[in-house]
Amino acid sequence: MATLRLGDTAPDFTAESSVGTINLYSYLGDSWGILFSHPADFTPVCTTELGTAAKFKKEFDKRNVKMLALSVDGKDSHNEWIKDINETQNTEVNFPIIADEDRKVSDAYDMIHPKADDTFTVRSVFIIAPDKTIKLILTYPASTGRNFYELLRVIDSLQLTAYRKVATPANWKNGEKVVVSPSISTEEARTLFPKGVEEIKPYLRLTPDPSA
């Protein structure tokens, strides 16, 4: 099995979920997607994560991002777990959880790392662009919950840099200055970015967020 890398096409799949049968490509349509896996149902860290994801759905919706969770447990188990998530996290799970009992999706996305656990999925995150290519891969150990503020920050960066000749610096947040792509000259940058270009070094130029 080949390891998925940035720029690869996200493997399509059809699987049962907490809301019925889902085909990945049909579900995403022209939207961005975020697929994240959980080691198992009825686990404490996962419960907090899925509750948090539900609370963040409006923010993902603003960015045209559709969410999909996954674990190796079955649909009936997912639906029972969702009741606990809603109760303990004071929310309503509002996105599908894929049932991957045969581990076909987990294997296609290399979500099972035998040296961590040979049956449960690690905490994988895949951000998928509208053209179905993978734009980000993150892998957390089972003991560490994800930071959804960071996932939103990364999506803001990916969406900004996908369509403009800029990159985002360390700790960048939406609306802050961005880095001019090294592939264009400062002269060209001043034309492309009328808000101004600050040249710190010939290879390090900053400009106000062009989307702000």
C-alpha positions in Angstrom: 0.0 0.0 0.0 1.4 3.4 -1.0 1.6 6.2 1.5 -0.6 9.2 0.7 1.3 12.4 0.2 0.4 16.0 -0.4 -0.9 16.6 -3.8 -2.1 13.0 -4.2 -5.7 12.4 -5.2 -7.8 11.5 -2.1 -9.0 7.9 -2.5 -12.8 7.8 -3.2 -14.9 5.5 -1.1 -18.5 4.5 -0.4 -19.3 3.5 3.2 -22.0 3.3 5.8 -22.1 6.2 8.2 -24.2 7.5 11.1 -26.5 9.2 8.5 -26.6 6.4 5.9 -24.5 5.4 3.0 -22.0 8.1 1.8 -19.8 8.4 -1.2 -16.9 10.7 -0.5 -16.8 12.5 -3.8 -20.5 13.0 -4.0 -20.7 14.2 -0.4 -17.9 16.8 -1.0 -19.2 18.0 -4.4 -17.4 21.3 -5.1 -16.6 21.9 -1.4 -13.4 21.5 0.5 -13.3 18.5 2.9 -11.8 17.6 6.2 -11.7 13.9 7.1 -10.5 13.0 10.6 -10.3 9.6 12.2 -10.8 8.4 15.8 -9.3 5.3 17.5 -12.7 4.0 18.7 -16.2 4.9 19.9 -16.9 5.7 23.5 -13.4 7.0 24.2 -12.9 10.2 26.2 -10.6 12.3 24.0 -12.6 11.4 20.9 -15.8 12.4 22.7 -14.4 15.9 23.4 -13.1 16.2 19.8 -16.4 15.3 18.1 -18.3 17.7 20.4 -15.8 20.4 19.5 -16.1 19.7 15.8 -19.9 20.0 16.0 -19.5 23.4 17.7 -17.1 24.5 15.0 -19.4 23.5 12.1 -20.6 27.0 11.4 -17.0 28.1 11.0 -16.2 25.3 8.6 -19.5 26.1 6.7 -18.3 29.7 6.3 -15.2 28.3 4.6 -17.1 25.9 2.4 -15.6 22.9 4.2 -17.6 19.7 4.8 -16.6 17.5 7.8 -16.4 13.7 8.0 -15.3 11.7 11.0 -14.3 8.0 11.0 -13.7 5.1 13.4 -13.4 1.4 13.0 -16.6 0.8 14.9 -20.0 0.2 13.3 -23.0 2.5 12.5 -25.1 1.4 15.4 -22.2 2.0 17.8 -21.7 5.5 16.3 -25.3 6.4 16.8 -25.2 5.3 20.5 -22.0 7.2 21.0 -23.5 10.3 19.4 -26.1 10.4 22.2 -23.3 10.5 24.7 -21.4 13.2 22.8 -24.5 15.4 22.6 -25.2 14.9 26.3 -21.7 15.4 27.7 -20.5 18.1 25.2 -23.7 20.1 25.2 -24.0 20.0 21.4 -25.6 18.2 18.5 -23.3 16.1 16.2 -24.1 17.6 12.8 -21.8 15.7 10.4 -21.4 12.1 9.4 -19.2 9.5 11.2 -18.0 6.8 8.8 -18.4 3.2 10.0 -15.2 1.5 8.9 -15.5 -2.0 10.5 -13.7 -3.6 7.6 -11.0 -0.9 7.7 -11.1 -0.4 4.0 -11.1 3.4 4.3 -8.5 3.3 7.2 -6.2 1.2 5.0 -6.7 3.4 1.9 -5.7 6.4 4.0 -3.0 4.7 6.0 -4.7 5.5 9.3 -3.6 2.4 11.1 0.0 2.5 12.4 0.9 -0.9 13.7 3.7 0.4 16.0 1.1 2.6 17.7 -1.8 0.1 17.6 -2.4 -2.6 15.1 -6.3 -2.4 15.2 -7.3 1.2 16.0 -6.8 4.2 13.8 -4.5 7.0 14.9 -5.9 10.6 14.9 -5.4 11.4 11.3 -6.5 14.6 9.6 -6.8 15.1 5.8 -7.8 18.3 4.2 -9.1 17.8 0.7 -9.4 20.5 -1.9 -12.4 20.8 -4.3 -10.3 19.1 -7.0 -10.0 16.1 -4.6 -6.3 16.5 -4.0 -4.9 16.2 -0.5 -3.6 19.6 0.8 -2.8 18.7 4.4 -2.0 15.6 6.4 -1.7 15.7 10.2 -1.2 12.7 12.4 -1.7 12.8 16.2 -1.2 10.0 18.7 -4.2 8.5 20.3 -3.5 10.3 23.6 -3.5 13.8 22.1 -6.6 15.7 21.1 -6.7 17.9 18.1 -6.7 21.7 18.1 -9.6 22.8 15.9 -8.5 26.5 16.0 -5.3 25.3 14.3 -7.4 23.4 11.7 -9.4 26.5 10.9 -6.1 28.5 10.7 -4.6 26.0 8.2 -7.8 26.0 6.1 -7.7 29.8 6.0 -4.1 29.6 4.8 -4.7 26.9 2.3 -7.7 28.8 0.7 -5.8 32.1 0.6 -2.6 30.7 -0.9 -4.4 28.4 -3.4 -5.6 31.4 -5.4 -3.0 34.2 -4.7 0.8 34.3 -5.0 1.4 34.4 -1.3 2.4 32.2 1.6 1.6 32.6 5.3 4.3 33.0 7.9 4.7 31.3 11.3 1.8 31.7 13.7 -0.2 33.6 11.0 -3.8 34.3 11.6 -6.5 35.3 9.2 -6.2 39.0 8.3 -2.5 39.4 9.2 0.4 40.2 6.8 1.4 37.4 4.4 4.6 36.6 2.6 5.0 37.4 -1.1 5.8 34.3 -3.1 9.5 34.0 -4.0 8.5 33.1 -7.5 7.7 36.8 -8.4 9.8 39.9 -8.3 9.3 42.8 -6.0 8.4 45.0 -8.9 5.7 42.5 -10.0 4.5 42.1 -6.4 4.0 45.9 -6.1 1.6 45.7 -9.1 -0.2 42.6 -7.8 -0.5 43.9 -4.2 -1.5 47.5 -4.3 -1.8 47.6 -0.5 2.0 47.7 -0.4 5.0 45.5 -0.3 7.5 45.6 2.5 10.9 44.3 1.4 12.8 43.0 4.5 15.2 41.0 2.3 15.0 40.3 -1.4 13.6 36.9 -0.6 11.4 38.1 2.3 8.7 40.4 1.3 5.5 41.1 3.3 2.1 42.5 2.2 -1.2 43.0 3.9 -3.6 40.1 3.6 -5.0 40.6 0.0 -8.3 39.0 1.0 -8.9 41.3 4.0 
